[in-house]
Amino acid sequence: MATRLKDTDVVIIGLGAAGGVAALPLSQAGLEVIGLEAGGAMTRRDFAPDELRNNYRNWPMLSSHKTNQEAPTFRATASANAVQGIHPMMNAIGGTSLHYWAQHWRLNPWDFKVVSETKRRYGASRIPKGSTVEDWPFGYEEIEPYYDKIEYELGVSGQAGNVNGTIDPKGNPFEGPRKRGYPMPPLRWTAFHDRMADAAKGLGWHPFPGPAAINSRSFQNRSGCMYHGFCATGGCHVDAKASTAVTTIPRAQATGHFKAVTGATVTAINVDAQGLASGVTYVSHGEEFFQPAKVVLLASFTYENSRLLLLSKSAAFPKGLSNNHGQVGRHYFSHHQGAPVTALFPFNVGAWYGLPAQGVAVDNWADDNFDHSGLDFIGGANLWAMSDRRPIGAASMNTFGLAPGWGSQWKAFIKENADRSHSSYIQKTTLPYEDNFLDLDPVVKDPMGLPVIRITGEFKDNERKIAEFSQTKMEEWYRAAGATAVVRAPAGGPMTASTHAYGGTRMGDNKETCVVDRWGMSHEVPNLGVLGGSVMGTSGARNPTHTVQALAWRTADHIVKNWKSLAKTS
């Protein structure tokens, strides 16, 4: 029998990038909020700049026992056998916002209207066969105020390219209009970034510094970035990275209306006789508790969001909570983060240390920023040249067929070329398809005996063609900057667990095809909200965190403004 706890107004499941943001506007409004986090709290002492520990032994991710013990299985198609992989996310106060790269992009206005804009410009036949993509229920202009809110509440550095319609050539000329510039200037460039920017300009492209949730100077009493180069898969030991653990969560706690409960593994979302959410059941240190709440916010990342809903079965929801229309787990997709391009230069590029969010971007080939009339795909890619190299990683560099992978020749090659190679980061449009989905694995279970989530999906022709096209553009850029050799990674393959995972609880006005409405509240359970990339219907050529956090604040804002009616329904 679960121990029933004191009622609260709102319970948030997960205190990562999304839940950690929503806690602030809710508690500032005076609502009593409980945040349940499966992991613990970390401090600066946990974030030692150690390449071996962080990048090769995967700490702090491996400290997240729950995440790794429930890693999704994956298979390319429904007829294939699923195998269990790794889970790149983590459980802790702040979640993956502790160790993520902190690239903090807004989506392009086109990303919200992929279907209507594609039909308008190229005709309906250009929507890829089998894709279930829909327009978002609102456009860029509706989320822009929340993008702005996040940039100033957390702290984002960057160079605006379009302020109220005025284009600044130092920024991204393709971005949607913004109300004001970033609160901080962009992270500094290296000489190699300058070289890449000059090469892009020589090609007639428009290079610009990318936005980062990392302080380029002191902000909110947090240090500016030290460029030490160990935060790619680790936390920041000077708090320059704007994780929710050092930004919104402490401020929510300071209101006196928010309490974070760590070590709490949620096993089910409960419903009452009317089919409304009544609270959540969780396990902590072997004991079971029931936390009643008027409103439940599910913010436990894409895979766990679908898993918890599918596990939460009841008489009112025999197929899983909010799943009477069979949409939980549908419209899943993840970024095609593979297919990078690596180049060799006849000179040292000076890419030692630094961080992945420090770099030069090109958006000429992203989204619908270029004419697709003569092409056989829609969407595109953001090309990104960053600064991120450490000793062990350098020793693992590609030898471009110029030396063997071991022995004295290999050692001589590495000694000469350790700082002469560079690998790109290319973010590409990915669309949802009917046969890419999430469900519960019928065989593999976590230590509590609960099924893990199963990913069924592979990258389709549209995504493979984007990868090949963007690789060609990246090679062109590298060679313009002086590269003498270039290699490309293969395009395609199955969808494994990703930090950029979307869908499963899609947002939209149509309850027949979407789990939550335009505010992130369940169509079937009015007092249940879902936060995270799982509500997003398109990915754009962008890292998802900024959009996830803007949506989280927007949902929290909606709850505050409509509290009387939401509380009454429960």
Residue, then its C-alpha position, 0 to 999 in steps of 0.5 A: m500500500a502506497t503512503r499517501l502524501k499531502d496534496t499539492d497543486v502541481v506535481i512535475i515528473g522530471l526536473g531536467a531541461a523542461g520540468g526545471v523550467a516549468a517549476l519557476p513560473l508555476s511557483q512564482a504564481g504562488l502555486e504549490v509545486i512538487g518536483l519528482e526527480a529520479g536522480g540526485a543533486m550534483t555540485r561543481r565538485d562533480f564536474a571535474p575536467d577529466e576527459l577519460r572520466n567524462n568522455y570515455r567512461n561516460w560519467p556523469m551519465l553512467s551515474s544515472h542508474k535509472t536511465n541506463q537500466e531502462a535504456p530503450t531497445f531499438r530495431a529498424t522495422a517492425s519485422a526485425n528483432a530489437v536490441q538494447g542500446i545505451h541511453p544518452m540522457m541522465n537523471a539528476i536535478g537539471g537532467t541532461s541540461l547538466h552535460y549537454w552541449a548547450q547549443h540553444w537554437r530557435l526553430n525557423p518559422w518554416d519548421f512550424k508550417v512544413v506541410s502548408e509551406t511545402k504545398r504552397r511552394y512545391g505542391a502536395s506531392r513533395i510531402p514524403k510518402g508515408s510521412t505523418v508530418e502536420d503543421w504545428p497548431f501555431g506559428y513562430e510568432e506565437i512562441e517567439p515571446y517564450y524564446d525571448k523569455i528563456e534567453y533572458e531567464l537562463g542566459v543565452s549568448g549569441q548574435a541576433g540576425n533579425v531584430n523586428g525585421t531589421i537584418d544584421p549581417k553579423g547574425n543569421p539572416f535566415e532566422g525568424p524576427r525577434k523582439r530584441g537581441y541576445p542578453m550576451p554577445p556570442l562565445r568568442w571565435t578562434a582563428f580557425h573559426d575566422r578562417m571557416a567564416d572567410a571561406a563561407k563568405g568566399l562561397g557567397w554563404h552567410p556565416f554567423p556565431g551560433p547561440a549557446a546557453i553558456n555565459s560569454r561574460s558574467f551573467q546572473n552572478r554566474s561566471g563567464c565561460m573559461y573555454h576549458g574544453f571538458c563540458a561536452t559530456g560533463g557539467c560546468h565547474v564554474d556554472a557558466k552553462a545555464s543548466t536548470a540546476v543553477t538557473t530556474i530551479p534555485r529561483a523556484q525554490a527561493t519562492g517557498h512554493f517549490k520542493a524538489v524530491t530526489g531519488a523518486t522513480v515514478t511508476a504510474i500516473n493515477v486517475d480518479a473515477q472521472g478519468l482525470a489525473s489524481g496524482v502520481t505513484y513513485v518509489s523511493h528507497g524501496e518504499e512506495f508513495f502516492q503524491p496527490a495533485k490537481v495538475v500533473l506535468l509529465a517532463s521525463f524526456t521523450y522515451e520515458n514520457s511515452r513509457l509512463l503513459l503506456l504503463s499507466k493503464s486503468a479502466a478509463f484508459p485500458k491502452g495507457l493514459s491519454n491513449n484512447h485514440g492510439q496516438v501515444g508513441r506515434h509520430y516518433f522521430s529523432h535527429h539524423q545526427g550521423a553522417p558527419v564530414t571530417a577534413l584534414f588540413p595542411f596546417n594546425v587548426g588550433a582546435w584544442y579544448g574549447l566547447p561544441a557550442q563555440g563555433v561558426a554556423v551556416d544556414n544557407w542550406a537549412d530548412d527551406n532557405f534555398d530553392h528545392s524545386g530541382l531537388d528530391f527532398i524537403g528540409g535541409a541542414n545547419l552546418w556547424a564548425m566547432s572547437d572541441r578537441r582533447p588528447i584522447g580524442a585527437a589520438s582517435m582521429n581518422t587517418f584518411g587512408l594515409a596511415p594504418g590504424w596502429g603501429s609506428q606509422w600510425k604514431a608518426f601520423i598522429k604526432e604530425n596531424a593531431d591538430r590538423s583534422h576537423s569534424s563537422y556537426i550537421q543538424k538535419t531535418t527529420l520528419p515523422y513517418e507512419d512506421n516509425f514509432l515507440d511502444l513497450d518492449p514485450v521482453v526487456k524489462d527494467p529492474m522493477g519489472l516494468p517494460v522498457i520502451r522500444i524504438t521502431g524506426e529508420f531514416k527514410d529517403n528524404e533524410r538520407k538525401i538531406a544527409e548526402f546533400s549537406q555532406t557535399k556542402m560541408e566538403e565544399w566549405y572545408r575545401a574552400a578553407g584549405a582542406t586537402a582530404v575529406v571523408r564522409a560517414p555513411a548516411g542512413g541506418p536505424m534510429t537508436a536512442s538519441t538526445h534529440a528525440y521527438g514525438g510520441t505525445r505530439m501537440g496539435d488541435n486534432k485529438e485523432t492524430c495528437v496526444v496534447d493540445r496547443w497548450g501541451m495539455s492532454h486532449e483526453v485528460p484535461n489536467l495532465g500536461v506533457l513537456g519536452g521534445s515528445v510534443m514537437g511535430t517537427s525538428g528543424a535543423r536544430n538542437p531541440t532544447h531551446t524550443v523544449q524550454a520555450l514550450a515548457w514556459r508556455t504550458a506553465d503560463h497557460i496553467v497559471k492563467n487558467w488555474k481556476s478552470l483546470a483545478k476545478t476539473s480535477 
